[in-house]
Amino acid sequence: GLLSAPSGSIELDIIAPTYDGRDLGFLADQYIWLDSTARLDVSGVVVSQPSQVSVDFPDEVSVLNAGSVSINADRGYVITQAGSVIDLSGTSSTSLQSNGIRFDEVPLFGNAGQLDIETGSGLVLNATLLADAANPKASNGGLNILLDRRAFINQIDLIAGGRLAPDTPRIFELSNSFTDLSISQGQPVDDAFHGKAFVNLSDIQSSGFDKVSLSLNVGNRSAGTSQIRFNENISLSARQSIYLNSPVIDLQDNAVSLTSNYIAIGSDLGGNQFNFDDVLTGTGVFNLTGTHIDLIGDVGIQGTNTINVTSSGDVRLIGVPNLDFSFDDIEDIFSFGELDALTNQQKSDGLLAGSLNFNDIDRCYGRRISVPLTPPF
């Protein structure tokens, strides 16, 4: 089916299920489901109306920016099947405007829209996403995905027979292909998939997003094994920003390249900071190339022995406090010299096994924050 709101907004929500004021608990068959024929359309629109000057003048034409789609499964999964479409694309037109002598044709264009997905249980993102603006001078769309454990933290008033949610880490499973989990509509999702977000980055790349943000929130828990996991060699670029907001990034021995004007790596959402003793080495290569790059908190990057940070501008090392507002020792390392010295040590001494290389940096400096960071998207 089709939900259409040209230049408007579409919001799909699941809230915590209750009965007589009590929590029904975890329901494995609770999800927002986009079937293969589903289409959510908030693409930009051209508006034309008669001239207010004279009936002899051409119509007045304007282009409205694309709108927004928000999919929020506070409790439950978000599942989008292959064939479903979320259209955030911008549009363009022309207008005839008088220069006092004649009418000149003037190009008009609007920005693409925003897609926000938040889920407490998991995500399968196989939909076709359309996020291109119709003109290179306009902004392409933005994508923000939050995998959030907080919805299940306070299940203390369960109805009789209500089930607690599986206590699993939150994991982004990133690949270059669609993921077929053999989930049938109306049937419960296997607990093995709980807490996981399956995202096809090849489709994200071809969709044309200018801004991509993938975030984990483990609530008041320690980081544990929650992570963003790259399951194959992957390259992702976005004109404005890429933000991987996670306590752990696992390359699994793959080559991963991120390119954008602004790149942020690390975690500023909930939980104690990561224990570097748990970092596992590997053979992967992590390339970060941008104008400004932020390294946030105690992020553990594993499955790699080489990280290349190339910035034509600044690199910031941003400290994030633990739940008790304390800072780990690593948070004190703010200068290039100290950081460079530590990264030549092995995992058992603190940061990672391997090398961290800085290239073409204008400045490398750091600061602490006591509240969640808002990147300059």
Residue pairs with C-beta under 8 A, 6 or more apart in sequence:
1 35
1 37
1 38
1 39
2 38
2 39
2 41
3 10
3 39
3 40
3 41
4 39
4 41
4 42
5 41
5 42
5 67
6 41
6 42
6 43
6 44
6 45
6 64
6 67
7 42
7 43
7 44
7 45
7 64
7 65
7 66
7 67
7 110
8 42
8 67
9 42
9 67
9 68
9 69
9 70
10 40
10 42
10 67
10 68
10 69
10 70
11 69
11 70
11 71
11 72
12 32
12 70
12 71
12 72
13 70
13 72
13 73
13 74
14 30
14 31
14 32
14 72
14 73
14 74
14 75
14 76
15 74
15 75
16 23
16 74
16 75
16 151
17 23
17 24
17 25
17 27
17 30
17 75
18 24
19 159
20 159
22 157
22 158
22 159
22 162
23 155
23 156
23 157
23 158
23 159
23 162
24 158
24 159
24 162
25 155
25 158
25 159
25 161
25 162
25 163
25 164
25 165
26 75
26 121
26 152
26 155
26 162
26 163
26 164
26 165
26 166
27 75
27 76
27 163
28 188
28 189
28 190
28 191
28 194
29 186
29 187
29 188
29 189
30 73
30 75
30 76
30 77
30 121
31 73
31 76
31 77
31 78
31 79
31 121
31 189
32 71
32 73
32 76
32 77
32 78
32 79
33 79
33 80
33 81
33 185
34 40
34 79
34 80
34 81
34 84
34 86
34 127
35 81
35 83
35 84
35 185
36 81
36 82
36 83
36 84
37 83
37 84
38 80
38 81
38 84
38 85
38 127
39 84
39 85
39 86
39 87
40 69
40 85
40 86
40 87
41 85
41 87
42 66
42 67
42 68
42 69
42 87
42 88
42 113
43 66
43 87
43 88
43 89
43 90
43 91
43 113
43 130
44 63
44 64
44 65
44 66
44 89
44 90
44 91
44 110
44 111
44 112
44 113
44 134
45 63
45 64
45 91
46 61
46 62
46 63
46 64
46 91
46 93
46 108
47 61
47 62
47 63
47 64
48 59
48 60
48 61
49 59
49 60
50 59
50 60
51 57
51 58
51 59
51 60
52 60
57 98
58 95
58 96
58 103
60 95
61 93
61 94
61 95
61 96
61 108
62 95
62 108
63 91
63 92
63 93
63 108
63 109
63 110
64 110
65 90
65 110
65 111
65 112
65 113
66 88
66 89
66 90
66 91
66 110
66 111
66 112
66 113
66 141
67 88
67 113
67 114
68 88
68 113
68 114
68 115
68 116
69 86
69 88
69 113
69 114
69 115
69 116
70 116
71 78
71 115
71 116
71 117
71 118
71 119
72 116
72 117
72 118
72 119
73 118
73 119
73 120
73 121
74 118
74 120
74 151
75 120
75 121
75 151
75 152
76 119
76 120
76 121
77 119
77 121
77 122
77 123
77 124
77 189
77 193
78 117
78 119
78 122
78 123
78 124
78 125
79 123
79 124
79 183
79 189
80 86
80 124
80 125
80 126
80 127
81 126
81 127
82 126
82 127
82 178
83 128
84 126
84 127
84 128
85 127
85 128
85 129
85 130
86 115
86 127
86 128
86 129
86 130
87 130
88 112
88 113
88 114
88 115
88 129
88 130
88 131
88 141
89 112
89 113
89 130
89 131
89 132
89 133
89 134
89 141
90 109
90 110
90 111
90 112
90 113
90 132
90 133
90 134
90 135
90 138
90 139
90 140
90 141
91 109
91 110
91 134
92 107
92 108
92 109
92 110
92 134
92 135
92 138
93 107
93 108
93 109
94 105
94 106
94 107
94 108
95 105
95 106
95 108
96 103
96 104
96 105
96 106
97 103
97 104
97 106
98 104
107 135
109 133
109 134
109 135
109 137
109 138
110 133
110 134
110 138
111 133
111 138
111 139
111 140
112 131
112 132
112 133
112 138
112 139
112 140
112 141
112 208
112 210
113 131
113 141
113 142
114 141
114 142
114 143
114 144
115 129
115 131
115 141
115 142
115 143
115 144
116 144
116 145
116 146
117 123
117 125
117 144
117 145
117 146
118 145
118 146
118 148
119 146
119 147
119 148
119 197
120 148
120 149
120 150
120 151
120 152
120 165
121 165
121 189
121 194
121 195
122 147
122 189
122 193
122 194
122 195
122 196
122 197
122 198
123 145
123 147
123 196
123 197
123 198
123 199
124 179
124 181
124 183
124 198
125 145
125 197
125 198
125 199
125 200
125 203
126 178
126 179
126 200
126 203
128 203
128 207
129 141
129 143
129 203
129 204
129 207
129 209
130 207
130 208
131 140
131 141
131 142
131 143
131 207
131 208
131 209
131 210
132 140
132 141
132 207
132 208
133 139
133 140
133 141
133 208
139 210
139 240
140 208
140 209
140 210
140 239
141 207
141 208
141 209
141 210
141 211
142 209
142 210
142 211
142 212
142 213
142 240
142 377
143 204
143 207
143 209
143 211
143 212
143 213
144 211
144 213
144 215
145 172
145 197
145 199
145 213
145 214
145 215
146 215
146 216
146 217
147 170
147 171
147 172
147 195
147 197
147 215
147 216
147 217
148 170
148 216
148 217
148 219
149 170
149 195
149 217
149 218
149 219
149 221
149 226
150 217
150 219
150 270
152 164
152 165
153 219
153 220
155 162
155 164
155 165
158 164
165 194
166 191
166 194
166 195
168 191
168 194
168 195
169 195
169 218
169 224
169 225
169 226
169 227
170 195
170 196
170 197
170 216
170 217
170 218
170 226
171 195
171 196
171 197
171 225
171 226
171 227
171 228
171 229
172 196
172 197
172 199
172 214
172 216
172 227
172 228
172 229
172 246
173 179
173 196
173 197
173 198
173 199
173 229
173 231
174 199
174 201
174 214
174 228
174 229
174 230
174 231
174 234
175 198
175 199
175 200
175 201
175 202
175 231
175 232
175 234
176 200
176 201
176 202
176 232
176 234
177 200
177 202
178 200
178 203
179 198
179 200
181 190
181 193
181 198
183 189
183 190
183 193
197 214
199 214
201 234
201 236
204 212
204 236
205 235
205 236
205 237
209 238
210 238
210 239
210 240
210 241
211 238
211 240
211 241
211 242
211 377
212 236
212 238
212 241
212 242
212 243
213 241
213 242
213 243
213 245
213 375
213 377
214 228
214 243
214 244
214 245
214 246
215 243
215 245
215 246
215 269
216 226
216 227
216 228
216 245
216 246
216 247
216 267
216 269
217 269
217 270
217 271
218 224
218 226
218 247
218 269
218 270
218 271
219 270
219 271
220 270
220 271
220 323
221 270
221 271
222 271
222 272
222 275
223 247
223 248
223 267
223 271
223 272
223 273
223 274
223 275
223 300
225 248
226 246
226 247
226 248
226 271
227 246
227 247
227 248
227 249
227 250
228 244
228 246
228 248
228 249
228 250
229 250
229 252
230 249
230 250
230 251
230 252
230 254
230 256
230 284
230 303
231 252
231 254
232 254
233 254
233 255
233 256
234 254
234 255
234 256
234 257
235 256
235 257
235 258
235 259
236 242
236 257
236 258
236 259
237 258
237 259
237 260
238 259
238 260
239 260
239 261
240 260
240 261
240 262
240 377
241 260
241 261
241 262
241 263
241 264
241 375
241 376
241 377
242 258
242 259
242 260
242 262
242 263
242 264
242 290
243 263
243 264
243 375
243 377
244 258
244 264
244 265
244 266
245 264
245 266
245 267
245 268
245 269
245 296
246 266
246 267
246 299
247 266
247 267
247 271
247 273
247 274
247 297
247 298
247 299
247 300
248 274
248 299
248 300
248 301
248 302
249 265
249 286
249 299
249 300
249 301
249 302
250 301
250 302
250 303
251 282
251 284
251 285
251 286
251 301
251 302
251 303
251 304
252 282
252 284
252 303
253 282
253 283
253 284
253 303
253 304
254 284
254 303
255 284
255 285
255 287
256 284
256 285
256 286
256 287
257 287
257 289
258 287
258 288
258 289
258 290
259 289
259 290
260 290
261 290
261 291
261 292
262 290
262 291
262 292
262 293
262 294
262 375
262 376
262 377
263 288
263 289
263 290
263 292
263 293
263 294
264 293
264 294
264 296
264 373
264 375
265 288
265 293
265 294
265 295
265 296
265 299
265 301
266 294
266 295
266 296
266 297
266 298
266 299
266 318
266 320
267 273
267 274
267 296
267 297
267 298
267 299
267 320
268 296
268 297
268 318
268 320
268 369
268 372
268 373
269 372
271 323
272 322
272 323
273 297
273 298
273 320
273 321
273 322
273 328
273 331
274 297
274 298
274 299
274 300
275 298
275 300
276 298
276 300
276 330
276 347
276 350
276 351
276 352
277 347
277 348
278 300
279 300
279 301
279 302
279 347
279 351
279 352
279 353
280 302
280 303
280 347
281 302
281 303
281 304
281 305
281 347
281 352
281 353
281 354
282 302
282 303
282 304
282 305
283 303
283 304
283 305
284 303
284 304
284 305
284 306
285 304
285 305
285 306
285 307
285 308
286 301
286 304
286 306
286 307
286 308
287 308
287 310
288 307
288 308
288 309
288 310
288 311
289 310
289 311
290 310
290 311
290 312
290 313
291 311
291 312
291 313
292 311
292 313
292 314
292 315
292 316
292 376
293 309
293 311
293 314
293 315
293 316
294 315
294 316
294 318
294 373
294 375
295 309
295 315
295 316
295 317
295 318
296 318
296 320
296 373
297 318
297 319
297 320
297 331
298 320
298 328
298 330
298 331
300 352
301 307
301 352
302 352
304 352
304 354
305 353
305 354
305 355
306 354
306 355
306 357
307 352
307 354
307 355
307 356
307 357
308 357
308 359
309 315
309 356
309 357
309 358
309 359
309 361
310 359
310 360
311 358
311 359
311 360
311 361
311 362
312 360
312 362
313 362
313 363
314 361
314 362
314 363
314 364
314 365
315 358
315 361
315 363
315 364
315 365
316 364
316 365
316 366
316 367
317 333
317 334
317 339
317 364
317 365
317 366
317 367
318 366
318 367
318 368
318 369
318 373
319 327
319 331
319 332
319 334
319 366
319 367
319 368
319 369
320 331
320 368
320 369
320 373
321 327
321 331
321 368
321 370
322 328
325 370
327 368
329 350
330 350
330 351
331 368
333 339
333 342
333 366
334 365
334 366
334 367
335 364
335 365
335 366
336 358
336 361
336 364
339 356
339 364
340 356
340 358
342 349
342 350
342 351
343 351
343 352
343 354
343 355
343 356
344 355
345 351
346 353
347 353
358 364
